[in-house]
């Protein structure tokens, strides 16, 4: 009798601890996709160009604020703001403006290519923590990775 009680207590205790631990979806090998909106997306590449950062400057990034369809971010040199339209896999940026600070040549080139990519963007894909902006032909124009700000 004592052995059955101990086994039952062990089983109940194990189940209770497992319930307290929660379920981690990443242990199954599946990684959930980050949401397009309200995520800090750090620029990794524009076309074939790697994103560069200079000392004491913001990294190139964007955040799409869902509440008011507002774009905010940085080109790596200048602050960036504007609007966007998102419906299904379609994504268009409009009224994108930047501050007008000068930066070293390589950063200014990246800024120009980044802004051109936003202007030519037609759709998007998120795979895990990676966002890709695509043009009308489905070619990747810019790639980003999600950054979690705690």
HELIX and SHEET records of a PDB file:
HELIX    1   1 UNK A    2  UNK A   21  1                                  20    
HELIX    2   2 UNK A   25  UNK A   28  5                                   4    
HELIX    3   3 UNK A   66  UNK A   68  5                                   3    
HELIX    4   4 UNK A  105  UNK A  119  1                                  15    
SHEET    1   A 6 UNK A  49  UNK A  50  0                                        
SHEET    2   A 6 UNK A  40  UNK A  46 -1                                        
SHEET    3   A 6 UNK A  61  UNK A  65 -1                                        
SHEET    4   A 6 UNK A  70  UNK A  74 -1                                        
SHEET    5   A 6 UNK A  79  UNK A  87 -1                                        
SHEET    6   A 6 UNK A  90  UNK A  98 -1                                        
SHEET    1   B 5 UNK A  49  UNK A  50  0                                        
SHEET    2   B 5 UNK A  40  UNK A  46 -1                                        
SHEET    3   B 5 UNK A 140  UNK A 147 -1                                        
SHEET    4   B 5 UNK A 130  UNK A 134 -1                                        
SHEET    5   B 5 UNK A 123  UNK A 127 -1                                        
END                                                                             
